[in-house]
């Protein structure tokens, strides 16, 4: 996340979901953000000022007419000027109505009217209140004015009704804040990413695959989406959470991935081939389970799968092509060969036997080589950090 030193104004309104707001504050502060909190009078019935003051290490604002130390300016104006983003979580039906109709009868609603940063509203209320035509009209009014309003969850609510209205979890809200504060330097660009392993079936029971986790490809896809790109992620089977991308395509075999890449390649501006598709597949698929023969041998004849990266790179026109090479020896020499043979613009290579690197690790140690054979060694970092660095280098090379 890129929340370090970001100035986040957190508004808290009355409602049972207010108990989650301290966790939002805590998560933001742990990411290095500077958080200031405005509470309504009803919010203080659910959570104390001291809780937020302890979490944020800042004054907590509740009264439009109170004189706050170290703040000689008018509170609702100075707070509105200060913020990089203004987040109201939870936002009650009452406060949403005030925001939509320009009512400023407390510090929070007055600050909302004076806001000049992006504003994000996180609703939380009874499902019938949420679906009431008045609430729906108020939220539509705010959306038309450019205010971001997040969805709610469907669940058993505190009042024992079941339906929409439950506030998103603090981690999801913090992710949305991070997303909205990201630089949008890939805005409108179409990015195609492949990730994960593929599976080549032998019979209904057995298959061949590899150790690829998909972590690197997923990190690249999610980061590109946060930076404004329209991301198509083509993924083999993985055990990790699907990232929020414009289009997610699940595939199983290398032939499946090959077909999906061909269908989505033409419109791509950037192609990042981070998957590890199987090079070979069994020549014959057995529709029934192969029975074990006592003392016998089990032999499989293989045939070559299409080289996906080489196939699409041969068709490239305007696309910027990025490949990955996972090697166990002679990694630079092998990567240089792959860079040229597959007509790539950039290749990222790592030694899968190195410590804290490779498929299953959350970190990696890589070398980045561009089409001019410039070599840059990258020290150990998380795959999320590496995704940011790779996209920075792509952006610089492409110069959109």
C-alpha positions, -999 to +999 in steps of 0.1 A: +000+000+000+010+036-006-005+053+024+026+065+041+023+102+050-012+105+034-035+128+053-068+109+059-098+125+075-121+098+090-157+107+097-176+085+121-214+086+124-238+069+148-246+033+143-235-001+156-209-003+128-190+025+145-173-002+166-153-011+134-141+024+128-112+022+153-098-007+134-100+014+102-080+041+120-055+016+133-049-001+100-043+033+083-019+044+110+000+011+107+005+019+070+020+053+080-010+075+073-018+106+093-054+102+105-077+128+120-111+118+132-144+137+133-172+121+154-209+130+155-226+132+188-244+099+182-211+082+172-199+090+208-227+067+221-210+037+205-172+045+206-153+069+228-131+098+217-103+084+237-102+053+215-096+073+183-072+097+201-051+067+212-052+050+178-045+082+157-023+101+182-042+131+171-070+153+185-105+140+179-130+166+166-166+165+177-179+201+181-180+228+155-177+255+182-152+240+205-118+256+205-092+230+198-055+234+209-030+241+182-059+249+157-067+286+156-085+282+123-121+274+118-122+236+123-145+225+095-125+246+070-091+237+082-099+200+083-113+201+048-082+219+035-059+194+053-072+161+040-059+141+010-091+121+012-122+123+034-138+090+044-170+086+063-173+052+078-198+042+089-222+067+071-257+065+085-289+072+066-293+104+085-258+118+076-262+107+040-294+127+038-276+157+052-248+154+028-271+151-002-292+181+008-265+205+020-275+205+056-245+215+078-258+213+114-227+195+129-190+195+124-190+165+101-217+177+077-201+212+076-167+197+068-184+176+041-197+208+025-163+224+026-145+193+013-120+198-016-104+164-016-119+131-029-148+119-006-157+083+000-188+073+018-191+038+034-228+032+043-240+011+072-277+007+082-307-015+083-315-031+050-350-014+048-335+020+055-309+013+028-335+004+002-359+032+012-365+054-019-354+085+000-320+069+009-315+056-026-323+090-041-298+107-017-271+083-026-278+087-063-276+125-059-242+121-042-229+097-069-239+122-096-218+148-078-188+126-080-189+112-044-177+076-042-202+054-023-191+019-015-213-011-015-226-029+016-225-066+025-255-088+028-257-106+061-275-110+094-277-074+107-276-062+143-314-058+143-318-094+132-330-085+097-311-102+069-300-084+038-278-056+025-267-028+048-237-043+067-206-021+064-176-035+045-148-049+066-120-025+077-094-042+055-116-038+025-122-001+033-085+005+037-078-012+004-104+011-013-087+042+003-053+030-010-068+024-044-083+059-046-050+076-035-029+057-061-014+076-090-034+067-121-005+066-145-019+037-164-054+052-167-073+037-196-045+014-207-053-023-214-030-047-196-030-084-201-015-105-173-011-143-171-004-160-138-001-193-120+005-228-132-014-249-156-027-285-152-022-312-178-045-342-171-033-377-174-065-395-164-095-385-142-073-389-111-038-377-120-023-346-136+010-328-141+016-293-129+044-271-113+051-251-082+039-217-095+017-200-069+005-171-091+016-145-065+037-125-088+011-123-116-017-115-092+004-087-076+011-072-110-026-074-121-039-058-089-013-030-089-020-022-126-057-021-119-051+003-089-031+025-112-061+029-136-055+002-161-082-021-175-066-054-165-074-088-180-060-115-157-057-150-172-050-174-144-043-211-140-055-228-108-042-211-076-049-211-039-049-173-035-076-148-034-088-134-067-077-098-071-100-070-081-095-066-119-116-056-148-117-091-163-107-124-147-104-155-169-099-189-152-081-216-172-068-251-165-045-263-192-018-247-213-040-250-244-068-232-224-044-204-215-030-202-251-065-197-265-075-171-238-043-151-245-049-152-283-085-139-278-075-110-256-041-101-270-052-077-299-066-050-277-037-051-251-013-022-247+009-041-223+013-079-220+029-094-189+035-131-191+040-141-155+024-175-157+043-208-157+023-229-183+034-265-188+057-270-217+044-305-224+012-325-221+004-362-222+000-373-258-030-394-248-056-387-221-070-418-205-107-414-199-106-441-172-083-443-142-050-460-152-048-491-130-015-499-112+002-530-125+021-550-099+057-548-108+050-530-140+061-496-153+040-465-158+051-447-190+037-415-204+044-401-239+044-363-241+039-338-268+048-301-269+024-274-259+023-242-279+049-216-267+023-189-257+047-160-252+066-166-285+034-171-304+018-138-294+051-118-294+054-128-331+020-111-337+027-079-317+022-045-332+020-018-306+021-041-275+048-039-249+058-075-241+072-086-208+083-121-200+095-140-169+122-166-167+125-189-137+159-206-140+180-229-118+213-222-135+229-198-161+199-175-155+213-144-173+224-163-204+191-182-206+172-150-201+191-132-228+184-160-252+147-159-243+145-121-246+158-122-282+142-155-294+107-144-282+109-108-294+104-093-259+107-057-247+117-068-211+123-099-192+124-106-154+146-135-144+153-152-111+170-182-098+143-204-083+168-221-060+179-189-044+169-182-008+136-161-004+129-163-041+109-184-065+074-197-069+060-201-034+079-173-017+063-139-008+096-123-017+118-124-048+153-115-060+154-108-097+173-093-126+155-071-151+168-070-186+154-046-213+154-051-251+187-030-253+203-056-230+205-032-201+208-053-169+195-042-134+198-065-104+170-060-079+176-069-043+152-089-022+117-074-019+081-085-016+064-095-048+039-066-042+068-041-040+084-058-071+051-054-090+052-017-084+088-014-095+082-035-127+052-013-136+072+018-130+099+006-154+073-004-180+056+030-177+090+047-182+099+025-212+066+029-229+063+067-221+025+069-224 
